[in-house]
Amino acid sequence: MDGFDATSVMDTPVDGLETDVVEEPVETGLEDTETVEDDGTGDGEGGKQGEGEGAIDGRKLPAQVRSFLKTAKEADPAQAGTIKELGDGYFRYQAYKQVFPKVEDARAASAALQAIGGQDGIADIQGRIADMEEVDALLASGDASVLDRVAEIAGEGLVKLAPAFLDRVAQQSPEAFGEMVKPHLVAALNGAGLGTVLGQLAEAFEMANMPGASAEFKQAAQSKASTLIKNMIGWLNEQNQSVQNAKKNAVNPSEQKLSEREKALQTKEENSFREGIRSTTSQHFNEVTGKALGPYLKQLNLSMDAKRDLAQGVIDEVSRLMEGDQSYQKQIKALLSAKSRDPKRIASFINAKIDAIAEQATKSVVMRRYGNSLNGKRSAAKPGGKQQPQQGKPTSAAASGVVRVAQKPDRSLIDYDKTSDMDLVQGRATLKSGKRVSWR
């Protein structure tokens, strides 16, 4: 099934909104560093911190960290080992930070790696790329040995592709097509006995024109020649009709019915496969978004309807971010179309994307709708309530050119560039067609 909407995994109400507050990471300001001769504890001995993976030059430490470690070591020399572990942890953090500036980046990279099967998956992909490049080179050079490779992959599909391939060659280069089919055409005509028939026809004409032959003899020869010609014309007509029937009945009804049943079964299996992924990722999305919304909901006095609408706003925002990430969309399509696809790996990849954007998406939606309330100011629209009408402007749907509809339009129809979050809260939207609608 093409066109899988990778964002549809969130098309469910978000449960568990009343969750514990999750503290945001603290900004430590560790980016400001200076070079000193130090081993990580501030004693100026220099050297390297840590061993093996993540070992980094220990002479580079922020002033506040160097001062702290030095003070701690002098205050309690017995804790030198613990202090060294703290230094090693800091340097490992710096090493990872050079590759992954944010934790979300590392999670996304890890999920993508696991989705393709880890290091073994990378090796397999590299092998496939090498094979494809070799096949591409053989195709470009016209090396007939490439057909052996294609036959291994396509199997019976190679035979099914032959007619379409010949048609393409005939269109692209008629002369080359003629030279290509000539040996096969001659062999087919000889196999049909055309050479023998032509010989018999020539012999009949010679007999009909034989000098001194009787009229009866010549008439019999002419009759034979006429019969041979009629037979040849009949054979040629049969061949033409056979070709026309083959084109007309490329797929006979019985095969078509079988194909339709197989397609229906494949569709059912595909839907089941993707529903399993949606079930996993939807649950994860609800948990992540519930934690992100929890702190805001404790500060806002929202009705249940307003909570649901806010949750839907977060869903729409996450969906928009996912739809706009072309790299993510390509990876999802590749994972879903792979022969050896693993639903757990695909779900893990989607969950990592949710982890990377859900918190910021939640914050953006909440601040756009209720930022003034959270900042202790009076909001332009009370949480869960209706926007106060502006003086001098029409407030009714009819007066403002808004068409009332029975339910909220599908998000694929909404123009989010012209529809604010407050519009959605109040049950209004501008459609991509330009029409303004209201469902409340």
Residue pairs with C-beta under 8 A, 6 or more apart in sequence:
1 267
1 270
1 271
1 274
4 274
4 332
4 333
4 336
6 322
6 328
6 329
6 332
6 350
7 318
7 319
7 322
7 323
8 278
9 277
9 278
9 281
9 282
9 285
9 350
10 281
10 282
10 285
10 315
10 318
10 319
10 354
11 282
11 315
12 282
12 286
13 308
13 311
13 312
14 285
14 286
14 289
14 290
14 293
14 311
14 314
14 315
15 286
15 290
16 286
16 287
16 290
17 290
17 293
17 294
17 297
17 307
17 311
18 294
18 297
19 290
19 291
19 293
19 294
20 291
20 294
21 294
21 295
21 298
22 291
22 292
22 294
22 295
25 103
29 62
30 62
30 65
30 90
30 93
30 94
32 62
33 60
33 61
33 62
34 60
34 61
34 62
34 63
35 59
35 60
36 44
36 59
36 60
36 61
36 66
37 44
37 45
37 46
37 59
38 44
38 45
38 46
38 58
38 59
38 61
38 66
39 45
39 46
39 47
39 49
39 58
39 59
39 87
40 49
40 58
40 61
40 69
40 84
40 87
40 88
40 90
40 91
41 66
41 69
41 70
41 73
41 80
41 83
41 84
41 87
42 61
42 66
42 67
42 69
42 70
42 71
42 73
43 70
43 73
46 58
46 59
47 58
47 59
48 55
48 56
48 57
48 58
49 55
49 56
49 57
49 58
49 84
49 87
49 88
49 90
49 91
50 56
50 87
50 88
50 91
50 92
53 92
54 88
54 91
54 92
54 95
54 96
55 91
56 91
56 92
56 94
56 95
58 87
58 91
61 69
61 90
65 90
69 83
69 86
69 87
72 79
72 83
73 79
73 80
73 83
96 106
99 106
100 106
100 109
104 355
104 356
104 357
105 356
107 352
107 355
107 356
108 352
108 353
108 356
110 352
111 348
111 349
111 351
111 352
111 353
112 331
112 349
112 352
113 119
113 121
113 122
114 345
114 348
114 349
115 331
115 335
115 342
115 345
115 346
115 348
115 349
116 122
116 125
116 335
116 345
117 124
117 342
117 345
131 149
134 149
135 146
135 149
135 150
138 145
138 146
138 149
139 146
147 158
150 158
151 158
154 161
166 177
166 180
166 181
169 176
169 177
169 180
170 177
189 195
192 235
194 232
197 228
197 231
197 232
200 224
200 228
201 225
201 228
201 229
201 232
204 221
204 222
204 224
204 225
204 228
205 221
205 225
206 221
207 213
207 217
207 218
207 220
207 221
207 224
208 218
208 221
208 222
208 225
209 218
210 217
210 218
210 221
213 221
251 259
273 343
274 336
276 343
277 343
277 346
277 347
277 350
280 343
280 347
280 351
281 347
281 350
281 351
281 354
284 347
284 351
284 354
285 315
285 318
285 354
285 358
288 354
288 355
288 358
288 359
289 311
289 314
289 315
289 318
289 358
289 362
292 314
292 358
292 359
292 362
292 363
293 310
293 311
293 314
293 362
293 366
296 362
296 366
296 370
296 374
297 307
299 373
299 374
300 370
300 373
300 374
300 383
301 383
301 384
302 310
302 383
302 384
303 384
305 384
306 383
306 384
306 425
309 424
309 425
310 365
310 366
310 369
310 425
312 424
313 365
313 369
313 421
313 424
313 425
314 358
314 361
314 362
314 365
316 411
316 416
316 424
317 361
317 362
317 364
317 365
318 354
318 357
318 358
318 361
319 411
320 416
321 357
321 361
322 328
322 329
322 353
322 357
323 329
325 353
328 353
331 349
332 346
332 349
332 350
335 341
335 345
335 346
335 349
336 346
365 421
366 374
367 374
368 420
368 421
368 422
369 381
369 421
369 422
369 425
370 379
370 383
371 379
372 378
372 379
372 380
373 379
373 383
380 387
380 388
380 422
381 387
381 388
381 422
381 425
381 426
386 426
387 422
387 426
389 395
393 400
394 400
397 403
397 404
397 438
400 436
401 436
402 428
402 436
402 437
402 438
403 435
403 436
403 437
403 438
404 437
404 438
404 439
405 437
405 438
405 439
406 439
407 439
408 427
408 429
408 439
409 429
409 431
409 437
409 439
413 431
413 432
413 433
414 429
414 430
414 431
414 432
415 429
415 430
415 431
415 432
415 434
418 430
419 428
419 429
419 430
423 429
423 430
426 440
427 438
427 439
427 440
428 436
428 437
428 438
428 439
428 440
429 436
429 437
430 436
430 437
431 437
